[in-house]
Amino acid sequence: MNTLLADADICVKCGLCLSHCPTYAKTQNENESPRGLIALIQAWAGHHLDTSEKLIEHIDNCLLCLSCEKVCPAVVPYGRIIDNFRGQLYAERYSSLALSLLKKISHNKTINRLAQSCLRLYKTTRLQKTARLLRLPNLLRLDKIDRLLPDVDRNSISLPRDPLKQYYSASVEVKGTVGLFTGCMGSLLEQETVNAAIKVLTTAGFNVSLPEQQTCCGALDLHNGDRETAEKLSRINCSAFADQGLDSIVTIASGCGSQLRKYKQSEFAGKVVDISQFLSQSGCNHSEHLMPLAV
């Protein structure tokens, strides 16, 4: 609690962060601005404010994009404040059904593969339409997840049944070997993105390794206060990508990349790079092959 208050007290409430906060821009609610949330946390940590659903709602509406940190003249560790607050709140707060479901899918490969089959069935039959007519997603508080599910049809390749291989060789002269971090949802929600990343990397001259043991980056757990699980996942990922002679660990999701670069294991964190940045730094420029488009 002392560390939480010490970090929060760095904030002088100058308001320079307000114009950079997407949540505040949307709501125009001071309680959902960076300085407003810090004030709420200070009051809670000082026992002047009780834990309530309204307080949790304000905190949960924060996207943790950390745009405020980048412009803060006092260098307030905003992300650490939110994570520490959620960590202290975690023991007394019941997880929602949606959060519990997401954690099960993201941490367990068997459940993840089962979810792929269920998603295909749900999207390619009348199950989703029927569920929406009966308002089941709303009743189960899964409506947000339901709206974000990828579109799939019977001929779609978005959710293939064939699992990814653990190694793909470069299709041209080899420049190096990289690890591809697909995360917990890559094969479930972003299979086409994963396939495209593999094709681009191998075409650019890189062998691609996809360790089967890799798992969730831990952001979901850390940002909901479960630091212990987040650190456990970081150890699993570091072990999965170790001893492979990788030049870089390439990510296709900015949220995962941000979390991976925060790992305490510097040998791993130092190799993490976004795929666009990696290709640019590797001198891959195929713009002459692009077709001119008008939008």
N, C-alpha and C positions, 0 to 999 in steps of 0.2 A: 504493500500500500504506500509506503514511503517513497519508493521509486516512482510509482505512478504519479503521486502528487508533485514530486520534484520535477518530473518531466513536464507536467501540465503547467506548473508555475513559471516555466520559461516563457510561455505565451503572454504577450503584453496586450492582446486584444486590439491590435492596430487596424485590423480589417483589410490589410493588403491582399489577403488570400481570397476574399469574397468573390472577386470577379473571375477567379480561376477555378472555382468550385462548381462542377456541373449540377450537383444536387441542389445547392443554394440557388443557382440560376433557374432551375426548374420550379422550386417551391417558394422561393423568396421568403423562406422561414428561417429566422435567425437561429432557431434551435437546431437547424440542420446545416448550418455553416460550420466551417472548421473551428472558429473561435467559440461558437455557440455550443458545439459538442464538447469542447474542452471545458467550458464553464459548467456544463451539466456533469461531466465526469469529476471535476473538482468538488462540486457540491455533493455528489454521491460518495466520493472517497472521504470527504470530511464529515460524513454522516448527517448532512443537512438535507439530503434527498433520498427517499426510499427507492428501492428497486420496483419498477412498475412496467407494465406493458408499453406505456407511452414512451418511457425512457428507452427501452429496448428498441422500439420502433424507430426512434430518431437515430440511434446508433446504427441499426441495421440498414438504414437508408443511405449510409455512407458507402460509396463505391470503392473506397481505398485506392483511388487512382493516384493519390499522393501528389497531385498538381500543386496543392498548397505548400508542401514541403519545399518544392523547387523555387518558390518565390518568397519564402519566409525569411525576413532579415534577421530574425532571432534564432533561426535554424531549429525550430521546434520539431522534435522527433514524433510527428503526428501519427505515423503508422505504428510506432512502438506503443504510443499511448492507447490507441484503439485496441491493439492486440492484447496488451496487458489488462486493459479493462475487461475485455471479453474473457480472458483467461481467469480472472478473479470471479467473474460472473458465471463461468461455465459450470462449476460444481452445483450451483443452486438453480440453474435454468434447465428446463426440460427442452430437449431438441424437438423441432417440428418433425412431422412425418416426412415432409419433403427432404429435409436435411439428413435425416436418418437413412432414407432411401438412397440419396446421392452418395453418402459415405459407404454404404454397403456395396453399391455398384462400382465405385471408384477404387475400393481397396481389395476387392475379391475378384480375381480373374474368372472364376467359374460363374459367379453371379453376373459379371460383365458380359460374358458370352451368352448367358441365358437371356439377358436384357436385350442383346442384339436380335435374337430370334423373336422375342416377345414384341419388340418394336416393329419388326418387319410385319408380323401378324396384325398388330394393332393398326398400322398405317395402311396396309394393303387390303384389309377387309372393311366391313362396316362397323367394326368395334369402336373406333374413335368417334364416328358420327353418332352412334347410339349413346355412347358415354356422355357426349356433349349435350345431346337432347335431354338426357336424364340429369344433367348438371353434376355428374359424379366427380369430375376434376375439381369443381368448386367445393363440393361437400367434403372432399378429402384434402382440401387445401393444396392441390397439385395443379391448379389451373395455370400457374406461371410456367411450370415445366411442360405442360401439355401444349402451350402455345409455342414453345421453343423447339419442339421436336422437329427433326428434318423431314422434308417431304420425300416420300418414297412411293414408287409404283412397282408393279410386278416385273417390269423390265429394267428397273433401276440397278445401277451398280454401286449405289451409295452405301449399301450394307451387305457386302458380299459374305458368303458363307465360308469362303476359303480364308484361313488365318494368314497373317503376314509371315514371311520368312524372317529368319534372324540375320541373314546376311545377303546383300546384293552387291555384285561386282560392277565396277565401272565399265561402261560400254565403249570407252575410248581409252587413250593412254592415261594410266593412273597417276593422279597428282597427290593422293593421300587417302586417308581413311577417317571417316567421321561417324560419330554415333548420332542416331536420330531419336530424339525424345518425343514419343507420341503421347505420353501422359495417360491418364486413366480413361479419357473419353475419346481419344483419337480414333480407335477402331470402331467406336460406337456411333459417334456423331460426325466425325470428320474423315471418314475413310478415303474419300476422293482427294482431300487435301494431303493426306499421308501418301497416297499413291503418286500424286503429282510431285511431292517433295522428293520421293525416291527417284522418280524418273529424271527430274531436273538435276539432282546431285550426281547420279550415275552418268548422265549425259555430259556433265561438266567435268567428269574425270575422277570422281570420288567413290571409293568403296563405301557402302553404307551398312552399319551395324545396328540392329534393333534388338538389344538384349531382352530376352523373354522375361527376365526377373524385374525389369523396370516397372514402376508403379506410379501412383498419384504423386504429384510434386509436393503436396502437403499444404498448399495454399488454403484449400477448403477448410482444413482442420485448424490451421493457425489463425485464420481470420474469424473463426468461431470459438476461439479461446482454448482449443485443445493442443497446447504446445507440445505435450509429451508425444502424442501420435504424430505430429508434424515432424518432430526430430527423429522418430523411429523410421518414418518414410524416407527421410533424407539419407539415413544410413543405408537403407535398402537400395536406393538409387545409386549412391556412390559405389556400393559394392557391385552393382549390376554392370556399371560402365568401367570398372577398374581393370587394369592389366590387359587392355586391348590395343594399346598403342595408338589411341585416337588423337588426331590433331585437334579436333573440336567436337563439342556436343551441340548439335544443331536443334533448335526448337522451332515449332510452327505455330505456337500460341504465346502471345506476349505475356499473358498472366503467368503461365508456367515458367517462362524465361525469367521473369522478374523474381519469382520465388526461388528458382534454382540458383540464381546469382547471389542469393542471400545465405546459401548454405555455409555452415561453419567450416566445412571441408574445402579449403581454398584451392587444392589441386583440382577438384571437380568444378567448383564455381568459376574458376578462372578460364575454363574451356567453354563455358556456355555462351552461345551466340545465336541471335535470330537468323533465320535462313536467308532473309533478304540482305542483311548486313554481311553474312558470310559469303554469299555469292558475289556481292559487290567488292569485298576485300580480296576475293580470290581471282579477280580480274575476269569474271564471267560476264561478257557483254555480247548478247545475241540480238541486239536491237535491230540489226540490219535484216533479220529474218521476221520481224514483226509486221503484221498486216496493218495498214492505216485504217483507223476506225473513226466513225463520227457518232456522237451521242447527243 
